């Protein structure tokens, strides 16, 4: 980010981060949402009266990770503990 000052040009590093997106076979990356989010952050930065404008982007990182909702297993099934399984309760419970 740069802006002109009396003594020349002032430069500051600015960091912007977008929210993670879930991408799978039925849902693609929403680039429009990413761009809109970055534009919103830039407007917010400038809306506070900083006077800075983007001079250049020196680093742009896209992180992609495999979505594993329950890491370490293939399903959400949790087996019944053995001590409960052995009780074999039948019928209704009396009040």
N, C-alpha and C positions, 0 to 999 in steps of 0.2 A: 504494500500500500504506500502510495506517495502523495505528498501535497507540497505546494510551494509555500515557502516561508520567506521572511525578509533576508535571511542569510543564504538562501538557495533552495534546495529541495530536501525535504525531510522524508525519510523512509522508515517504515515499521513493518515488522513481520506480523501477519495476521493468520490465525488458524481457524478453519471452519470445518465442522463435522456434521454429516447428515445422519439421520436415524437409520438403523439397519432395516433391511427388507428381506422378507422370506421369498425365495425364488424356488420354484419347483416345476414339475412338468405342466401344471395347469396355470402357472402364474409367472410371467416374464418379469425382468427388471423394468421398473417404471422410471425411465430416464427423465421424463418430464417432471415427475415428482422430485427427483434429485436436483434438477436444475432450478425448479421453483423454490425448493428449500434453501439452496445456496444463494439465490437472488434475494430471498427474504432476509437471510442473515447479513448480506451485504447492505441492504437497505436499512436494516436495524443499526448496523455499525455506523453508516453515514447519517442516519436520522438523529443520532446523538450529537451531531455537530462536529464530527471529527474533521471533515473536509478532505479526507483521504479518498483516493480512487485506486482501483486495481491497476498496477503497472504491469505485472506479469505473474504468472503462476509458475512457481519453481518446483512444485511437487504435487502430484495428484495420485492418490493411492486408492485402489479398489481392493478390498479384502473379500475373498470368497471362501466360505467354509462349508463343509458338509453339514447339513441339518440332521442332527441326531437327537430327537426329543427325549429318548430314554437311553442314554449312552450305556453300552454294556449289555443290552438285551435286545431281542428282536420284537418284543411286544410289551404291553403294559400289564400283562397278567401277573399277579402276585399270588402264589399258592397259599392255601390256608395252612397256618402253622399246625404242626403235628399234634400238639397237645389239645387243640380245639377239634381237629379231625377225629381223634380217638374218643371223644365224649359221646358221639352218636346219640344226640338228644332227639327223642321222638315225641310227637304230640304237642299240644299247646301248653304254654306256661300258665300256671294258676296264679291268680292275683291275691 
